[in-house]
Amino acid sequence: MILWHGTTRRRAEAILASGPDARFVEPGSVDPADGFSAAPPGGPHLSGDPVTIARGKAAKFMAEGGPAIVEFDVPDELARQCDWGGEVRFAPGFEFEELAQLWPQLPKRLIVLP
C-alpha cells in the first residue's frame, strides 16, 4: 500500500535516510511523537490530508526547506493492521518496530511540494 507522510523537506530527508523516529520531538514541544502516521494519497484522511499537513508544518517551521511528502510502500497486511480508518499509525508496540525493520528495503521517495 502506498502511504504519504506530510512534513518538511529537512525532516523528510532525515526520515528517508534513517527511517521514522517514534521519539521525534518537534521544535518547541516536549512531547515525543510516540509513533509515525501516514495516509493513503487519495484518502480518506482521518487526521488531515498529508499535503495540507506538510504545508502547515512548512509554514510553522520556515527554516526546514518547505513542504514535502515521504511516499513509501508497505505491505498491505502491515498497513491494514495499523489502519484507523484513514490514518495508518505505526506506534511502538503496534507495528512501529516492524516498519523500522522493513524501512531499508521499502520503496520510498521524496515529493517536494510547491
C-alpha positions as CSV (number, residue, x, y, z in Angstrom):
1,M,0.0,0.0,0.0
2,I,1.3,3.4,-0.9
3,L,1.3,5.9,2.0
4,W,2.1,9.5,2.4
5,H,3.6,11.3,5.4
6,G,3.3,15.1,5.3
7,T,6.3,17.0,6.8
8,T,9.0,19.5,5.9
9,R,11.8,18.8,3.4
10,R,14.5,18.6,6.0
11,R,12.5,16.1,8.1
12,A,11.5,14.1,5.0
13,E,15.2,13.7,4.0
14,A,16.1,12.5,7.5
15,I,13.2,10.0,7.5
16,L,14.2,8.7,4.1
17,A,17.8,8.3,5.2
18,S,17.3,6.8,8.7
19,G,13.6,5.8,9.0
20,P,10.8,7.1,11.2
21,D,11.7,8.1,14.7
22,A,8.9,7.5,17.3
23,R,10.8,9.6,19.8
24,F,11.0,12.7,17.5
25,V,10.2,15.9,19.3
26,E,9.1,18.9,17.3
27,P,10.9,22.2,18.0
28,G,9.1,24.0,20.8
29,S,7.5,20.8,22.1
30,V,8.4,18.5,24.9
31,D,6.2,15.5,23.8
32,P,7.7,12.8,21.6
33,A,5.7,11.7,18.5
34,D,5.1,8.3,20.0
35,G,4.8,6.8,16.5
36,F,4.6,7.6,12.8
37,S,1.4,8.4,10.9
38,A,0.7,8.3,7.2
39,A,-2.4,8.1,5.0
40,P,-3.2,6.8,1.5
41,P,-2.7,9.7,-1.0
42,G,-6.3,9.6,-2.2
43,G,-7.8,9.4,1.3
44,P,-9.7,9.0,3.4
45,H,-7.7,11.3,5.8
46,L,-8.8,10.9,9.4
47,S,-6.2,13.3,10.7
48,G,-5.9,15.5,7.7
49,D,-4.6,15.4,4.2
50,P,-0.8,14.8,4.1
51,V,-0.4,17.7,1.7
52,T,-2.2,20.1,4.0
53,I,-0.2,18.8,7.0
54,A,3.1,19.3,5.1
55,R,2.2,22.9,4.1
56,G,1.2,23.6,7.7
57,K,4.5,22.2,9.1
58,A,6.4,24.2,6.5
59,A,4.6,27.4,7.5
60,K,5.4,26.8,11.1
61,F,9.0,25.7,10.6
62,M,10.1,28.0,7.8
63,A,13.8,27.1,8.0
64,E,13.2,23.5,7.2
65,G,13.0,23.7,3.4
66,G,9.3,23.9,2.6
67,P,6.6,21.3,2.4
68,A,7.4,17.7,1.4
69,I,5.9,14.2,1.4
70,V,7.6,11.0,2.3
71,E,6.0,8.4,0.0
72,F,6.6,4.8,0.9
73,D,5.1,1.4,0.0
74,V,4.4,-1.0,2.9
75,P,3.0,-4.5,2.6
76,D,-0.9,-4.3,2.6
77,E,-1.2,-6.6,5.6
78,L,1.0,-4.3,7.7
79,A,-0.9,-1.2,6.7
80,R,-4.2,-2.9,7.5
81,Q,-3.1,-3.8,11.0
82,C,-2.4,-0.1,11.6
83,D,-5.3,1.5,9.8
84,W,-7.6,3.7,11.9
85,G,-10.0,4.4,9.1
86,G,-8.0,7.0,7.2
87,E,-4.8,7.2,9.2
88,V,-2.2,4.5,9.3
89,R,-0.5,4.9,12.6
90,F,2.7,2.9,13.5
91,A,3.2,3.1,17.2
92,P,5.8,1.5,19.5
93,G,4.4,-2.0,20.3
94,F,1.9,-1.7,17.5
95,E,3.8,-2.4,14.3
96,F,6.3,0.5,14.6
97,E,9.1,-2.0,15.1
98,E,8.1,-3.9,12.0
99,L,8.0,-0.7,9.9
100,A,11.5,0.2,11.2
101,Q,12.9,-3.3,10.4
102,L,11.4,-3.1,6.8
103,W,12.3,0.5,6.2
104,P,15.7,0.0,4.4
105,Q,14.0,-2.3,1.8
106,L,10.8,-0.4,1.3
107,P,10.3,1.5,-2.0
108,K,10.2,5.2,-1.0
109,R,10.7,8.7,-2.4
110,L,10.7,12.4,-1.6
111,I,8.0,14.5,-3.1
112,V,8.8,18.2,-2.8
113,L,5.6,20.3,-2.8
114,P,5.4,23.8,-4.4
